[in-house]
Amino acid sequence: MGVKFNRVKFSSFERSPLTSFCLAKGAEDVRSLIASLYEATPKPELAYGISDMDALEHYFPEYRYTAANQARLAAGVPSLALYTSERGPIYTQLDHLLLRESRFLPPDLLHPCGDLSIIGDTVVFMRAEHDQLWALAIKNAAFADQMKGVFRLLWASAKPGFTETVVG
């Protein structure tokens, strides 16, 4: 199922390319949105994620058993993942099997964050409010590059495989 993005051109950004937005509500729509990004052409070379795994597993129970986004795995897209969980660093041990490198951040640094994914030229913010899951996707290459820079700063502050972090 293809997800429809609405195109918007802001008058203050007359020279910028069009930016597309998509709002998905509910777990199935969010799952479909994410899957469509991995099916895009050209295929993303690398995915980035910042996740509260406890919240993510609440809406996507399969993550507790598969420990990864199945659409990403099916597309063969590797990922870098920063995550938190009340259960501690639960995913690092499986990274080599799941095309992923992950780093754990303690819950007090990352809660409540929801989920942020950067897939190709699209940034997806996922959040639950009043027990309703929603995601906002923003398709804009410059914005995605900017968010990748933010991700790299956070990535550098987290030690691989440990609960401690280096925060300057």
N, C-alpha and C positions, 0 to 999 in steps of 0.2 A: 504494500500500500504506500503510495507516494504521499508525502506531506506537502501541503500547499503553503508557501511562504507569501506573505503580503509584501509588496515592494513599496518603499516609502523614500521619497527624496526630500530632504530638509532644505529649506530655502537658505539657511545659513551655511550649508555645505554644498553650494552650487557646483563646485569643482570636484567633489568626491563622487565615487561610484555609488550606485544605488545600494541601499542597505535593506535586507529582507528580514522580516520578523515572523515568528511562528509561535503561537501559544497553544500548548497541549494541556488538557485537563484529564486527570485520572491515570492510573497505572498503565492501562492498555494504550492510550493515546501517547503517553510519554515513551513507552517501549517502542511503539511504531515510529515515532519521531527519531529516536536514537538509531534504530535499525536502518532507517532511510539514509541517514548520514554515512553509515558504513557501506551502503550500496551505491553511493554517489560515484560519478566518474569525473575526474580521476579519483581513485581510491586514496584516502588519507594515508600519508606515510607513517604517521605516529599520532597516537591519541594521548591527551593529557587529562588527568582527573584529580579532583580534590573532593574527598567523600567522607561523610559520616556513615560508616558502614552499618551501624545499628539502625539508623533511620532508613537507609536504602533497603536493607533486608526486610524491614517492616512492610514496604510496598512491593518489593520484588523478592519473595521468599526463596526463589531459586538461587539467589546469590549466596545464601548460606551453604548450599550444597555444591554449586558449580564454581564459586569463588571468582567469577569473572563474567563480563558481559558476553553472552553467546554470539551476538551479532558481530561484535568486534573479532572474536576468535574465528568465526566462520569467514570473515573477510580477510583474515591473516594480518590484521593491523596490530603492531606492537604498541604497548602503552607504558607511560610513566604515571604512577599513581601515588598520591599522598593521601593517607587515610587515617581515620581515628576509629576506635571502637572501645567500648567499656571492657571488652575481653582482651585488650592489649594487642600486640603485634601479631595478628592472626594470619596474615596473607603472605608475608615475605618468604616463608618456606616453600610455597607453591609457585613462586614467580617463574622459575625456569620452565615449568610445564605450561604456563599460560601466556606466553609472549608478553611478559610484564616485568618491570622493575618497580618495586614499591618501597615506600618509606612511611613509617608510622609516626604520627604526631599524637601526643597525649591529649585526651579528651578536653582538658581544661584550656588547651590552646586552640582547639578547632571546633568545639561545640558551641552553640548549635549552628552548623554551617550548611546543612543540606548537601547539595552536590553541585559541582562546577565541572563541566566537561568541555574540552576544546578538541574538536574533531574537524580536521581540515581548516576551512575558513569560517567555521561556525562555532560560536560559544553558546553553551546551553547551561542555564541556571535552573536548577531543580529545587523545589521547596515544598514542604507540606505545611499547610495552615488549616486549622479547624478540621483536621483529619481529611483534608482534600489535597491530593498531590497535583502539582502543576509544574510546567516547565516553560521557560521562555528561551527561545533560540534566536540568536542574532547572527545573521550571515553577513559578514563583512571582513575581508582579509586583513585590513589594517587593524581593526579591533581585535581580531583573533591573535595577530602577532603581538599586540600590546599585552593581552592576557597571558600569552606564553611567556613573556618577560616577567610578569608577576609570578607565574608558576615557578620559573627558574629561581627566583629569589627565595621562595618558600622551600623549594627542593634543596637548595644549598644550605638551608638552616636545619634540615632534618638529617640525622645520621641513619644510614641504611641498617635495618634490622634491630634497632634499639629503641627504647622508650624515651631515652634522654634526647634532648635537642640542643643544638648550638644556636642560641638566640643572642644577637649582639645588642 
